[in-house]
Amino acid sequence: MPYIRVRCNRPLTAETVKELQKELGKTITLFPGKTEKWLMTDCEGDCALSLAGSADRPLAMIEVELLGRAKPEAYEAVTRDLTELMERVAGIPGEGVYIKYENLEYWGWNGANF
């Protein structure tokens, strides 16, 4: 049950959101055992993100939540992929992309927990 939330301080067109969602479905497979089938995404533009007190440059905050844990090299691969994706699709350079990972022990769905 992975979840990826992308927040940017720049506008995201409907086309850009669709492309991000499609590519996030590929990115999640870099974690062994994770597939697009269970991936939920949330992509939002025009957020009030700032860094060092300034919102003058393009920024993105990405949150990745996973049920369980993966090996360190999987997180490294996902970080590289997400950073490249944000630059290529949303025009946000790597130095403006922050990624937070959260590993969960429990995940509820359909009235039960995994």
C-alpha positions as a Markdown table, in Angstrom:
| # | Residue | x | y | z |
|---|---|---|---|---|
| 1 | Met | 0.0 | 0.0 | 0.0 |
| 2 | Pro | 2.2 | 2.8 | -1.1 |
| 3 | Tyr | 1.2 | 6.5 | -1.2 |
| 4 | Ile | 3.0 | 9.3 | -2.9 |
| 5 | Arg | 2.1 | 13.0 | -2.3 |
| 6 | Val | 3.7 | 15.6 | -4.5 |
| 7 | Arg | 3.3 | 19.3 | -3.6 |
| 8 | Cys | 4.8 | 22.1 | -5.7 |
| 9 | Asn | 4.9 | 25.9 | -5.3 |
| 10 | Arg | 4.3 | 26.2 | -9.0 |
| 11 | Pro | 1.1 | 25.5 | -11.0 |
| 12 | Leu | 0.6 | 22.0 | -12.3 |
| 13 | Thr | -1.6 | 21.6 | -15.4 |
| 14 | Ala | -4.0 | 18.7 | -15.7 |
| 15 | Glu | -1.6 | 17.2 | -18.3 |
| 16 | Thr | 1.4 | 17.6 | -16.0 |
| 17 | Val | -0.5 | 15.9 | -13.1 |
| 18 | Lys | -1.5 | 13.0 | -15.4 |
| 19 | Glu | 2.1 | 12.6 | -16.5 |
| 20 | Leu | 3.3 | 12.7 | -12.9 |
| 21 | Gln | 0.8 | 10.1 | -11.9 |
| 22 | Lys | 1.8 | 7.8 | -14.8 |
| 23 | Glu | 5.5 | 8.1 | -14.0 |
| 24 | Leu | 4.9 | 7.6 | -10.2 |
| 25 | Gly | 3.4 | 4.3 | -11.1 |
| 26 | Lys | 6.7 | 3.3 | -12.7 |
| 27 | Thr | 8.8 | 4.8 | -9.9 |
| 28 | Ile | 7.0 | 2.8 | -7.1 |
| 29 | Thr | 8.2 | -0.5 | -8.7 |
| 30 | Leu | 11.8 | 0.4 | -7.7 |
| 31 | Phe | 10.7 | -0.8 | -4.3 |
| 32 | Pro | 10.7 | -4.6 | -4.4 |
| 33 | Gly | 7.2 | -6.0 | -4.1 |
| 34 | Lys | 5.5 | -2.6 | -4.7 |
| 35 | Thr | 3.3 | -2.1 | -7.8 |
| 36 | Glu | 1.1 | 0.6 | -9.3 |
| 37 | Lys | -1.9 | -1.6 | -8.6 |
| 38 | Trp | -1.9 | -0.4 | -5.0 |
| 39 | Leu | -0.4 | 3.0 | -5.4 |
| 40 | Met | -2.4 | 6.1 | -4.4 |
| 41 | Thr | -1.1 | 9.5 | -5.5 |
| 42 | Asp | -1.9 | 13.1 | -4.7 |
| 43 | Cys | -0.4 | 15.8 | -6.9 |
| 44 | Glu | -1.0 | 19.4 | -6.0 |
| 45 | Gly | 0.4 | 22.7 | -7.4 |
| 46 | Asp | 0.4 | 26.3 | -6.2 |
| 47 | Cys | 1.2 | 25.3 | -2.7 |
| 48 | Ala | 2.7 | 27.8 | -0.3 |
| 49 | Leu | 6.1 | 26.1 | -0.1 |
| 50 | Ser | 9.2 | 28.2 | 0.7 |
| 51 | Leu | 12.8 | 27.5 | 1.5 |
| 52 | Ala | 15.0 | 29.7 | 3.6 |
| 53 | Gly | 12.1 | 32.2 | 3.9 |
| 54 | Ser | 11.7 | 32.5 | 0.1 |
| 55 | Ala | 9.2 | 31.1 | -2.4 |
| 56 | Asp | 11.1 | 32.7 | -5.4 |
| 57 | Arg | 12.4 | 29.4 | -6.8 |
| 58 | Pro | 10.6 | 26.3 | -7.9 |
| 59 | Leu | 10.2 | 23.8 | -5.0 |
| 60 | Ala | 8.6 | 20.4 | -4.5 |
| 61 | Met | 8.0 | 18.4 | -1.3 |
| 62 | Ile | 7.4 | 14.7 | -2.0 |
| 63 | Glu | 6.1 | 12.3 | 0.7 |
| 64 | Val | 6.4 | 8.5 | 0.1 |
| 65 | Glu | 4.7 | 6.2 | 2.6 |
| 66 | Leu | 5.2 | 2.5 | 2.5 |
| 67 | Leu | 3.9 | -0.5 | 4.4 |
| 68 | Gly | 7.0 | -2.1 | 5.7 |
| 69 | Arg | 10.6 | -1.2 | 4.8 |
| 70 | Ala | 13.0 | -1.6 | 1.8 |
| 71 | Lys | 16.7 | -1.9 | 1.5 |
| 72 | Pro | 18.7 | 1.4 | 1.4 |
| 73 | Glu | 19.6 | 1.1 | -2.3 |
| 74 | Ala | 15.8 | 1.1 | -3.2 |
| 75 | Tyr | 15.4 | 4.5 | -1.4 |
| 76 | Glu | 18.4 | 5.8 | -3.3 |
| 77 | Ala | 17.0 | 4.7 | -6.6 |
| 78 | Val | 13.6 | 6.2 | -5.8 |
| 79 | Thr | 15.2 | 9.5 | -4.8 |
| 80 | Arg | 17.2 | 9.7 | -8.0 |
| 81 | Asp | 14.1 | 8.8 | -10.1 |
| 82 | Leu | 11.8 | 11.3 | -8.3 |
| 83 | Thr | 14.3 | 14.1 | -8.6 |
| 84 | Glu | 14.8 | 13.5 | -12.3 |
| 85 | Leu | 11.0 | 13.2 | -12.8 |
| 86 | Met | 10.3 | 16.5 | -11.1 |
| 87 | Glu | 12.9 | 18.3 | -13.3 |
| 88 | Arg | 11.7 | 16.6 | -16.5 |
| 89 | Val | 7.9 | 16.8 | -16.0 |
| 90 | Ala | 7.4 | 19.8 | -13.6 |
| 91 | Gly | 10.4 | 21.9 | -14.3 |
| 92 | Ile | 11.7 | 21.8 | -10.7 |
| 93 | Pro | 15.4 | 21.4 | -10.5 |
| 94 | Gly | 16.9 | 18.8 | -8.1 |
| 95 | Glu | 18.1 | 21.4 | -5.6 |
| 96 | Gly | 14.4 | 22.3 | -5.1 |
| 97 | Val | 13.1 | 18.8 | -4.5 |
| 98 | Tyr | 12.8 | 17.4 | -1.0 |
| 99 | Ile | 11.7 | 13.8 | -0.4 |
| 100 | Lys | 10.4 | 12.4 | 2.9 |
| 101 | Tyr | 10.0 | 8.6 | 3.4 |
| 102 | Glu | 7.8 | 7.1 | 6.0 |
| 103 | Asn | 7.6 | 3.4 | 6.8 |
| 104 | Leu | 4.4 | 2.2 | 8.3 |
| 105 | Glu | 3.8 | -1.0 | 10.3 |
| 106 | Tyr | 0.0 | -0.9 | 9.8 |
| 107 | Trp | -2.1 | 0.1 | 6.8 |
| 108 | Gly | -5.9 | 0.0 | 6.8 |
| 109 | Trp | -8.0 | -0.7 | 3.8 |
| 110 | Asn | -11.5 | -2.0 | 3.2 |
| 111 | Gly | -12.3 | -2.4 | 6.9 |
| 112 | Ala | -9.2 | -4.4 | 7.8 |
| 113 | Asn | -5.4 | -3.9 | 8.2 |
| 114 | Phe | -2.6 | -5.3 | 6.2 |
